Amino acid sequence: MLAVTAVAETLPAACERAYTALKKIQFDGIYYRRDIAHRALQKKG
């Protein structure tokens, strides 16, 4: 297991940074979740 995190002034910016960093990591059988922070990014209504 590998955890990739990022910090930014906004949650969308932090997510973008984390996924940008994740693209630099490659190995056979890699799997990563694409839904992290998804609910927090949705508008509350």
PDB file of N, CA, C and O in Angstrom:
ATOM      1  N   MET A   1       0.847  -1.165   0.000  1.00  0.00           N
ATOM      2  CA  MET A   1       0.000   0.000   0.000  1.00  0.00           C
ATOM      3  C   MET A   1       0.892   1.226   0.000  1.00  0.00           C
ATOM      4  O   MET A   1       1.932   1.265   0.657  1.00  0.00           O
ATOM      5  N   LEU A   2       0.466   2.210  -0.742  1.00  0.00           N
ATOM      6  CA  LEU A   2       1.179   3.472  -0.837  1.00  0.00           C
ATOM      7  C   LEU A   2       0.156   4.590  -0.728  1.00  0.00           C
ATOM      8  O   LEU A   2      -0.869   4.551  -1.409  1.00  0.00           O
ATOM      9  N   ALA A   3       0.403   5.563   0.095  1.00  0.00           N
ATOM     10  CA  ALA A   3      -0.504   6.703   0.246  1.00  0.00           C
ATOM     11  C   ALA A   3       0.122   7.919  -0.417  1.00  0.00           C
ATOM     12  O   ALA A   3       1.274   8.263  -0.155  1.00  0.00           O
ATOM     13  N   VAL A   4      -0.649   8.558  -1.269  1.00  0.00           N
ATOM     14  CA  VAL A   4      -0.202   9.785  -1.932  1.00  0.00           C
ATOM     15  C   VAL A   4      -1.097  10.909  -1.432  1.00  0.00           C
ATOM     16  O   VAL A   4      -2.320  10.833  -1.547  1.00  0.00           O
ATOM     17  N   THR A   5      -0.499  11.937  -0.885  1.00  0.00           N
ATOM     18  CA  THR A   5      -1.268  13.071  -0.373  1.00  0.00           C
ATOM     19  C   THR A   5      -0.709  14.365  -0.942  1.00  0.00           C
ATOM     20  O   THR A   5       0.410  14.410  -1.453  1.00  0.00           O
ATOM     21  N   ALA A   6      -1.513  15.412  -0.842  1.00  0.00           N
ATOM     22  CA  ALA A   6      -1.080  16.725  -1.310  1.00  0.00           C
ATOM     23  C   ALA A   6      -1.776  17.791  -0.481  1.00  0.00           C
ATOM     24  O   ALA A   6      -2.846  17.563   0.083  1.00  0.00           O
ATOM     25  N   VAL A   7      -1.159  18.942  -0.418  1.00  0.00           N
ATOM     26  CA  VAL A   7      -1.698  20.083   0.318  1.00  0.00           C
ATOM     27  C   VAL A   7      -1.800  21.259  -0.643  1.00  0.00           C
ATOM     28  O   VAL A   7      -0.904  21.499  -1.453  1.00  0.00           O
ATOM     29  N   ALA A   8      -2.898  21.983  -0.540  1.00  0.00           N
ATOM     30  CA  ALA A   8      -3.106  23.181  -1.350  1.00  0.00           C
ATOM     31  C   ALA A   8      -4.107  24.069  -0.626  1.00  0.00           C
ATOM     32  O   ALA A   8      -4.661  23.684   0.404  1.00  0.00           O
ATOM     33  N   GLU A   9      -4.332  25.245  -1.162  1.00  0.00           N
ATOM     34  CA  GLU A   9      -5.257  26.182  -0.514  1.00  0.00           C
ATOM     35  C   GLU A   9      -6.709  25.751  -0.614  1.00  0.00           C
ATOM     36  O   GLU A   9      -7.532  26.165   0.203  1.00  0.00           O
ATOM     37  N   THR A  10      -7.042  24.921  -1.609  1.00  0.00           N
ATOM     38  CA  THR A  10      -8.411  24.436  -1.761  1.00  0.00           C
ATOM     39  C   THR A  10      -8.391  22.923  -1.929  1.00  0.00           C
ATOM     40  O   THR A  10      -7.375  22.348  -2.322  1.00  0.00           O
ATOM     41  N   LEU A  11      -9.510  22.284  -1.632  1.00  0.00           N
ATOM     42  CA  LEU A  11      -9.611  20.842  -1.792  1.00  0.00           C
ATOM     43  C   LEU A  11      -9.464  20.417  -3.257  1.00  0.00           C
ATOM     44  O   LEU A  11      -8.750  19.453  -3.532  1.00  0.00           O
ATOM     45  N   PRO A  12     -10.109  21.098  -4.202  1.00  0.00           N
ATOM     46  CA  PRO A  12      -9.912  20.703  -5.606  1.00  0.00           C
ATOM     47  C   PRO A  12      -8.448  20.800  -6.043  1.00  0.00           C
ATOM     48  O   PRO A  12      -7.970  19.944  -6.787  1.00  0.00           O
ATOM     49  N   ALA A  13      -7.750  21.806  -5.600  1.00  0.00           N
ATOM     50  CA  ALA A  13      -6.340  21.959  -5.955  1.00  0.00           C
ATOM     51  C   ALA A  13      -5.498  20.855  -5.328  1.00  0.00           C
ATOM     52  O   ALA A  13      -4.574  20.345  -5.962  1.00  0.00           O
ATOM     53  N   ALA A  14      -5.805  20.486  -4.098  1.00  0.00           N
ATOM     54  CA  ALA A  14      -5.072  19.404  -3.446  1.00  0.00           C
ATOM     55  C   ALA A  14      -5.319  18.080  -4.165  1.00  0.00           C
ATOM     56  O   ALA A  14      -4.392  17.293  -4.352  1.00  0.00           O
ATOM     57  N   CYS A  15      -6.541  17.838  -4.560  1.00  0.00           N
ATOM     58  CA  CYS A  15      -6.850  16.614  -5.314  1.00  0.00           C
ATOM     59  C   CYS A  15      -6.078  16.587  -6.624  1.00  0.00           C
ATOM     60  O   CYS A  15      -5.504  15.562  -6.992  1.00  0.00           O
ATOM     61  N   GLU A  16      -6.066  17.689  -7.311  1.00  0.00           N
ATOM     62  CA  GLU A  16      -5.336  17.763  -8.586  1.00  0.00           C
ATOM     63  C   GLU A  16      -3.847  17.479  -8.375  1.00  0.00           C
ATOM     64  O   GLU A  16      -3.241  16.748  -9.159  1.00  0.00           O
ATOM     65  N   ARG A  17      -3.267  18.038  -7.345  1.00  0.00           N
ATOM     66  CA  ARG A  17      -1.847  17.797  -7.050  1.00  0.00           C
ATOM     67  C   ARG A  17      -1.587  16.335  -6.717  1.00  0.00           C
ATOM     68  O   ARG A  17      -0.586  15.766  -7.152  1.00  0.00           O
ATOM     69  N   ALA A  18      -2.471  15.735  -5.961  1.00  0.00           N
ATOM     70  CA  ALA A  18      -2.282  14.330  -5.588  1.00  0.00           C
ATOM     71  C   ALA A  18      -2.357  13.428  -6.811  1.00  0.00           C
ATOM     72  O   ALA A  18      -1.528  12.531  -6.965  1.00  0.00           O
ATOM     73  N   TYR A  19      -3.333  13.651  -7.679  1.00  0.00           N
ATOM     74  CA  TYR A  19      -3.456  12.820  -8.875  1.00  0.00           C
ATOM     75  C   TYR A  19      -2.328  13.083  -9.863  1.00  0.00           C
ATOM     76  O   TYR A  19      -1.931  12.172 -10.589  1.00  0.00           O
ATOM     77  N   THR A  20      -1.807  14.291  -9.910  1.00  0.00           N
ATOM     78  CA  THR A  20      -0.640  14.587 -10.747  1.00  0.00           C
ATOM     79  C   THR A  20       0.571  13.810 -10.249  1.00  0.00           C
ATOM     80  O   THR A  20       1.323  13.245 -11.042  1.00  0.00           O
ATOM     81  N   ALA A  21       0.755  13.785  -8.941  1.00  0.00           N
ATOM     82  CA  ALA A  21       1.860  13.020  -8.363  1.00  0.00           C
ATOM     83  C   ALA A  21       1.673  11.533  -8.610  1.00  0.00           C
ATOM     84  O   ALA A  21       2.636  10.820  -8.895  1.00  0.00           O
ATOM     85  N   LEU A  22       0.439  11.064  -8.500  1.00  0.00           N
ATOM     86  CA  LEU A  22       0.144   9.652  -8.692  1.00  0.00           C
ATOM     87  C   LEU A  22       0.498   9.184 -10.100  1.00  0.00           C
ATOM     88  O   LEU A  22       0.927   8.046 -10.285  1.00  0.00           O
ATOM     89  N   LYS A  23       0.324  10.043 -11.081  1.00  0.00           N
ATOM     90  CA  LYS A  23       0.646   9.685 -12.470  1.00  0.00           C
ATOM     91  C   LYS A  23       2.128   9.386 -12.658  1.00  0.00           C
ATOM     92  O   LYS A  23       2.503   8.740 -13.636  1.00  0.00           O
ATOM     93  N   LYS A  24       2.965   9.836 -11.753  1.00  0.00           N
ATOM     94  CA  LYS A  24       4.407   9.598 -11.851  1.00  0.00           C
ATOM     95  C   LYS A  24       4.816   8.253 -11.267  1.00  0.00           C
ATOM     96  O   LYS A  24       5.967   7.840 -11.407  1.00  0.00           O
ATOM     97  N   ILE A  25       3.885   7.570 -10.616  1.00  0.00           N
ATOM     98  CA  ILE A  25       4.156   6.271  -9.996  1.00  0.00           C
ATOM     99  C   ILE A  25       3.594   5.185 -10.900  1.00  0.00           C
ATOM    100  O   ILE A  25       2.403   5.177 -11.213  1.00  0.00           O
ATOM    101  N   GLN A  26       4.457   4.272 -11.316  1.00  0.00           N
ATOM    102  CA  GLN A  26       4.007   3.212 -12.212  1.00  0.00           C
ATOM    103  C   GLN A  26       4.608   1.873 -11.795  1.00  0.00           C
ATOM    104  O   GLN A  26       5.798   1.776 -11.494  1.00  0.00           O
ATOM    105  N   PHE A  27       3.768   0.848 -11.782  1.00  0.00           N
ATOM    106  CA  PHE A  27       4.225  -0.525 -11.591  1.00  0.00           C
ATOM    107  C   PHE A  27       3.123  -1.460 -12.051  1.00  0.00           C
ATOM    108  O   PHE A  27       1.959  -1.068 -12.137  1.00  0.00           O
ATOM    109  N   ASP A  28       3.493  -2.696 -12.347  1.00  0.00           N
ATOM    110  CA  ASP A  28       2.517  -3.685 -12.808  1.00  0.00           C
ATOM    111  C   ASP A  28       1.429  -3.892 -11.780  1.00  0.00           C
ATOM    112  O   ASP A  28       1.707  -4.014 -10.587  1.00  0.00           O
ATOM    113  N   GLY A  29       0.191  -3.931 -12.238  1.00  0.00           N
ATOM    114  CA  GLY A  29      -0.939  -4.201 -11.363  1.00  0.00           C
ATOM    115  C   GLY A  29      -1.379  -3.019 -10.511  1.00  0.00           C
ATOM    116  O   GLY A  29      -2.141  -3.196  -9.561  1.00  0.00           O
ATOM    117  N   ILE A  30      -0.914  -1.824 -10.832  1.00  0.00           N
ATOM    118  CA  ILE A  30      -1.281  -0.654 -10.027  1.00  0.00           C
ATOM    119  C   ILE A  30      -2.801  -0.453 -10.042  1.00  0.00           C
ATOM    120  O   ILE A  30      -3.456  -0.607 -11.073  1.00  0.00           O
ATOM    121  N   TYR A  31      -3.320  -0.119  -8.912  1.00  0.00           N
ATOM    122  CA  TYR A  31      -4.739   0.199  -8.771  1.00  0.00           C
ATOM    123  C   TYR A  31      -4.841   1.346  -7.771  1.00  0.00           C
ATOM    124  O   TYR A  31      -4.201   1.324  -6.719  1.00  0.00           O
ATOM    125  N   TYR A  32      -5.630   2.320  -8.101  1.00  0.00           N
ATOM    126  CA  TYR A  32      -5.861   3.391  -7.144  1.00  0.00           C
ATOM    127  C   TYR A  32      -7.288   3.878  -7.253  1.00  0.00           C
ATOM    128  O   TYR A  32      -7.911   3.818  -8.313  1.00  0.00           O
ATOM    129  N   ARG A  33      -7.788   4.361  -6.137  1.00  0.00           N
ATOM    130  CA  ARG A  33      -9.156   4.870  -6.091  1.00  0.00           C
ATOM    131  C   ARG A  33      -9.210   6.243  -6.729  1.00  0.00           C
ATOM    132  O   ARG A  33      -8.303   7.059  -6.568  1.00  0.00           O
ATOM    133  N   ARG A  34     -10.274   6.480  -7.447  1.00  0.00           N
ATOM    134  CA  ARG A  34     -10.470   7.764  -8.105  1.00  0.00           C
ATOM    135  C   ARG A  34     -11.616   8.552  -7.474  1.00  0.00           C
ATOM    136  O   ARG A  34     -12.022   9.593  -7.990  1.00  0.00           O
ATOM    137  N   ASP A  35     -12.130   8.048  -6.362  1.00  0.00           N
ATOM    138  CA  ASP A  35     -13.281   8.685  -5.729  1.00  0.00           C
ATOM    139  C   ASP A  35     -12.936   9.378  -4.416  1.00  0.00           C
ATOM    140  O   ASP A  35     -13.830   9.868  -3.726  1.00  0.00           O
ATOM    141  N   ILE A  36     -11.671   9.426  -4.065  1.00  0.00           N
ATOM    142  CA  ILE A  36     -11.282  10.056  -2.814  1.00  0.00           C
ATOM    143  C   ILE A  36     -11.646  11.544  -2.872  1.00  0.00           C
ATOM    144  O   ILE A  36     -11.320  12.222  -3.846  1.00  0.00           O
ATOM    145  N   ALA A  37     -12.303  12.041  -1.857  1.00  0.00           N
ATOM    146  CA  ALA A  37     -12.754  13.429  -1.732  1.00  0.00           C
ATOM    147  C   ALA A  37     -13.917  13.764  -2.662  1.00  0.00           C
ATOM    148  O   ALA A  37     -14.348  14.915  -2.730  1.00  0.00           O
ATOM    149  N   HIS A  38     -14.418  12.777  -3.368  1.00  0.00           N
ATOM    150  CA  HIS A  38     -15.498  13.023  -4.327  1.00  0.00           C
ATOM    151  C   HIS A  38     -16.738  13.631  -3.667  1.00  0.00           C
ATOM    152  O   HIS A  38     -17.308  14.595  -4.177  1.00  0.00           O
ATOM    153  N   ARG A  39     -17.148  13.066  -2.539  1.00  0.00           N
ATOM    154  CA  ARG A  39     -18.339  13.593  -1.855  1.00  0.00           C
ATOM    155  C   ARG A  39     -18.098  15.002  -1.328  1.00  0.00           C
ATOM    156  O   ARG A  39     -19.001  15.839  -1.345  1.00  0.00           O
ATOM    157  N   ALA A  40     -16.895  15.260  -0.864  1.00  0.00           N
ATOM    158  CA  ALA A  40     -16.593  16.598  -0.319  1.00  0.00           C
ATOM    159  C   ALA A  40     -16.575  17.655  -1.424  1.00  0.00           C
ATOM    160  O   ALA A  40     -16.782  18.838  -1.153  1.00  0.00           O
ATOM    161  N   LEU A  41     -16.331  17.238  -2.659  1.00  0.00           N
ATOM    162  CA  LEU A  41     -16.284  18.186  -3.766  1.00  0.00           C
ATOM    163  C   LEU A  41     -17.662  18.502  -4.339  1.00  0.00           C
ATOM    164  O   LEU A  41     -17.832  19.488  -5.056  1.00  0.00           O
ATOM    165  N   GLN A  42     -18.648  17.659  -4.019  1.00  0.00           N
ATOM    166  CA  GLN A  42     -20.002  17.888  -4.518  1.00  0.00           C
ATOM    167  C   GLN A  42     -20.635  19.052  -3.778  1.00  0.00           C
ATOM    168  O   GLN A  42     -20.386  19.259  -2.590  1.00  0.00           O
ATOM    169  N   LYS A  43     -21.447  19.801  -4.486  1.00  0.00           N
ATOM    170  CA  LYS A  43     -22.167  20.901  -3.836  1.00  0.00           C
ATOM    171  C   LYS A  43     -23.212  20.344  -2.886  1.00  0.00           C
ATOM    172  O   LYS A  43     -23.899  19.371  -3.195  1.00  0.00           O
ATOM    173  N   LYS A  44     -23.319  20.962  -1.752  1.00  0.00           N
ATOM    174  CA  LYS A  44     -24.368  20.586  -0.809  1.00  0.00           C
ATOM    175  C   LYS A  44     -25.618  21.371  -1.158  1.00  0.00           C
ATOM    176  O   LYS A  44     -25.566  22.580  -1.388  1.00  0.00           O
ATOM    177  N   GLY A  45     -26.727  20.676  -1.195  1.00  0.00           N
ATOM    178  CA  GLY A  45     -27.916  21.403  -1.576  1.00  0.00           C
ATOM    179  C   GLY A  45     -29.088  20.885  -0.966  1.00  0.00           C
ATOM    180  O   GLY A  45     -30.182  21.401  -1.195  1.00  0.00           O
TER     181      GLY A  45
END
